[in-house]
Amino acid sequence: VLGSGFAEVETAREINVFYMKLLDTNH
């Protein structure tokens, strides 16, 4: 249970990086 919050943060960060790359490719 203690590590679930950390996993959520890591996933959100990966999604953030993914979208940034996606937007970067579009420009």
PyMOL CGO cylinders between C-alpha atoms (Angstrom):
from pymol import cmd
from pymol.cgo import CYLINDER

trace = [
    CYLINDER, 0.00, 0.00, 0.00, 2.89, 2.32, 0.81, 0.3, 1, 1, 1, 1, 1, 1,
    CYLINDER, 2.89, 2.32, 0.81, 4.41, 1.97, -2.66, 0.3, 1, 1, 1, 1, 1, 1,
    CYLINDER, 4.41, 1.97, -2.66, 1.14, 2.43, -4.58, 0.3, 1, 1, 1, 1, 1, 1,
    CYLINDER, 1.14, 2.43, -4.58, 1.28, 6.23, -4.27, 0.3, 1, 1, 1, 1, 1, 1,
    CYLINDER, 1.28, 6.23, -4.27, 4.83, 6.27, -5.57, 0.3, 1, 1, 1, 1, 1, 1,
    CYLINDER, 4.83, 6.27, -5.57, 3.81, 4.09, -8.51, 0.3, 1, 1, 1, 1, 1, 1,
    CYLINDER, 3.81, 4.09, -8.51, 1.02, 6.52, -9.37, 0.3, 1, 1, 1, 1, 1, 1,
    CYLINDER, 1.02, 6.52, -9.37, 3.46, 9.42, -9.36, 0.3, 1, 1, 1, 1, 1, 1,
    CYLINDER, 3.46, 9.42, -9.36, 5.88, 7.53, -11.60, 0.3, 1, 1, 1, 1, 1, 1,
    CYLINDER, 5.88, 7.53, -11.60, 3.09, 6.61, -14.03, 0.3, 1, 1, 1, 1, 1, 1,
    CYLINDER, 3.09, 6.61, -14.03, 1.87, 10.21, -14.17, 0.3, 1, 1, 1, 1, 1, 1,
    CYLINDER, 1.87, 10.21, -14.17, 5.42, 11.37, -14.89, 0.3, 1, 1, 1, 1, 1, 1,
    CYLINDER, 5.42, 11.37, -14.89, 5.80, 8.84, -17.70, 0.3, 1, 1, 1, 1, 1, 1,
    CYLINDER, 5.80, 8.84, -17.70, 2.48, 9.93, -19.22, 0.3, 1, 1, 1, 1, 1, 1,
    CYLINDER, 2.48, 9.93, -19.22, 3.62, 13.56, -18.94, 0.3, 1, 1, 1, 1, 1, 1,
    CYLINDER, 3.62, 13.56, -18.94, 6.86, 12.79, -20.77, 0.3, 1, 1, 1, 1, 1, 1,
    CYLINDER, 6.86, 12.79, -20.77, 4.94, 10.81, -23.40, 0.3, 1, 1, 1, 1, 1, 1,
    CYLINDER, 4.94, 10.81, -23.40, 2.60, 13.72, -24.15, 0.3, 1, 1, 1, 1, 1, 1,
    CYLINDER, 2.60, 13.72, -24.15, 5.47, 16.20, -24.22, 0.3, 1, 1, 1, 1, 1, 1,
    CYLINDER, 5.47, 16.20, -24.22, 7.22, 14.07, -26.83, 0.3, 1, 1, 1, 1, 1, 1,
    CYLINDER, 7.22, 14.07, -26.83, 3.94, 13.74, -28.72, 0.3, 1, 1, 1, 1, 1, 1,
    CYLINDER, 3.94, 13.74, -28.72, 3.45, 17.52, -28.81, 0.3, 1, 1, 1, 1, 1, 1,
    CYLINDER, 3.45, 17.52, -28.81, 7.10, 18.00, -29.72, 0.3, 1, 1, 1, 1, 1, 1,
    CYLINDER, 7.10, 18.00, -29.72, 6.68, 15.70, -32.73, 0.3, 1, 1, 1, 1, 1, 1,
    CYLINDER, 6.68, 15.70, -32.73, 3.60, 17.59, -33.92, 0.3, 1, 1, 1, 1, 1, 1,
    CYLINDER, 3.60, 17.59, -33.92, 5.40, 20.92, -34.11, 0.3, 1, 1, 1, 1, 1, 1,
]
cmd.load_cgo(trace, "trace")
